[in-house]
Amino acid sequence: EDEGVRQVRALVQDAGGSESTLDLGEVTLDFTAPLIVDLALDDDKPLRVGAEGAVLFTLNEEANLDVLLDNGNLLLPDPQVQAPAYRFVYQAQSGGDGGLGDVDGETRAVTVSATDEAGNEALANIDLNAFDFTSPVLTAASLNDNLFRSGDVLNLNIALSEEVETPPTVTARLGEGQTLLELSWVAATSALEHSYSYTLL
């Protein structure tokens, strides 16, 4: 049977062969599932505890939506985004061992389920951002010299265990009881290394 609107009539016939017809109205035949398109992440940055990841997609028709992680946790709809575009948000939480929380270094699959008024269901999957609950670690640090006098420039190079979005703030105290100094960031000398400087007064 083709999809579309159909007229429904009931035919009643008695024992003598007399017939009558009753018009019951129209029905719509819909055998096609909704179409989930442009499924993507809002961005691919790893999620720290409390950070939000978001899944974006569009639909070609109105549908009931469920957006779930593979552990059963729900993603929540963003009320600022209007159909046919959708944005569903998840907030990373720790405590994944044996519970519903997330695990450092892992990711989770997201399933989008869209069911239209006729009951046709469409499914689509995407991996959420990876979870990163571990702070960067300082793995090495070196100075350009170990003897300084007034007017000299102190240069410090540091190495971190992982890439960071913004350069770390570095402070130093030149002797016990001395004022805490903030060194100026100079450059990222590699993906994991940064250089700083301070001119001694």
Residue pairs with C-beta under 8 A, 6 or more apart in sequence:
1 29
2 29
3 29
3 30
3 31
3 32
4 28
4 29
5 26
5 27
5 28
5 29
6 26
6 27
6 28
6 29
7 23
7 25
7 26
8 23
8 24
8 25
8 26
8 27
9 21
9 22
9 23
9 24
10 21
10 22
10 24
11 19
11 20
11 21
12 19
12 20
12 21
12 22
13 19
28 118
30 116
30 117
30 118
30 120
31 118
31 120
32 120
33 114
33 116
33 120
33 121
33 122
34 59
34 60
34 61
34 63
34 114
34 115
34 116
34 120
34 122
35 59
35 60
35 61
35 122
36 57
36 58
36 59
36 112
36 114
36 122
36 123
36 124
37 57
37 58
37 59
37 60
38 56
38 57
38 58
39 55
39 56
39 57
39 112
39 124
39 126
40 55
40 56
40 57
40 126
41 53
41 54
41 55
41 56
41 126
41 128
41 129
42 53
42 54
42 55
42 56
42 87
43 129
44 129
45 129
45 165
46 129
46 130
46 131
46 132
47 53
47 92
47 102
47 128
47 129
47 130
47 131
47 132
48 92
48 132
48 133
49 92
49 93
49 94
49 133
50 91
50 92
50 93
51 91
51 92
52 89
52 90
52 91
52 92
53 89
53 90
53 92
53 128
53 129
54 78
54 87
54 88
54 89
54 90
55 67
55 75
55 87
55 88
55 90
55 110
55 112
55 126
55 128
56 85
56 86
56 87
57 85
57 86
57 112
57 124
58 84
58 85
58 86
59 83
59 84
59 86
59 114
60 84
61 116
62 83
62 116
62 117
63 114
63 115
63 116
63 117
63 122
64 114
64 115
64 116
65 77
65 86
65 88
65 112
65 113
65 114
66 74
66 111
66 112
66 113
67 74
67 75
67 77
67 88
67 110
67 111
67 112
67 113
68 74
68 75
68 110
68 111
68 113
69 75
69 90
69 108
69 109
69 110
69 128
70 108
70 109
70 110
70 111
71 100
71 108
72 100
73 90
73 100
75 88
75 89
75 90
75 110
76 88
76 89
76 90
77 86
77 87
77 88
77 89
78 86
78 87
78 88
78 89
80 87
81 87
88 112
90 110
90 128
92 102
92 131
92 133
93 100
93 101
93 102
94 101
94 102
94 104
94 133
95 101
95 102
96 102
96 103
96 104
96 106
97 103
102 108
102 131
102 133
103 131
104 131
104 132
104 133
104 134
105 130
105 131
105 132
105 134
106 130
106 131
107 127
107 128
107 129
107 130
107 131
108 127
108 128
109 125
109 126
109 127
109 128
110 125
110 126
110 127
110 128
111 123
111 124
111 125
112 123
112 124
112 125
112 126
113 121
113 122
113 123
114 121
114 122
114 123
115 121
115 122
136 160
136 161
136 162
136 164
136 168
137 160
137 161
137 162
138 158
138 159
138 160
138 161
139 159
139 160
139 161
139 192
140 157
140 158
140 159
141 156
141 157
141 158
141 159
142 156
142 157
143 154
143 155
143 156
144 153
144 154
144 155
144 156
145 152
145 154
148 154
148 200
149 200
150 200
150 201
151 199
151 200
151 201
152 199
152 200
153 197
153 198
153 199
153 200
154 172
154 183
154 197
154 198
154 199
154 200
155 186
155 195
155 196
155 197
156 170
156 172
156 183
156 195
156 196
156 197
156 198
157 189
157 193
157 194
157 195
157 196
158 168
158 170
158 193
158 194
158 195
158 196
159 192
159 193
160 168
160 192
160 193
160 194
161 192
162 192
163 191
163 192
167 185
167 188
167 194
168 194
169 182
170 182
170 183
170 185
170 196
171 180
171 181
171 182
171 183
172 180
172 181
172 183
172 198
173 179
173 180
173 181
174 181
174 200
181 198
183 196
183 197
183 198
184 196
184 197
184 198
185 194
185 195
185 196
186 194
186 195
186 196
186 197
187 194
187 195
188 194
189 195
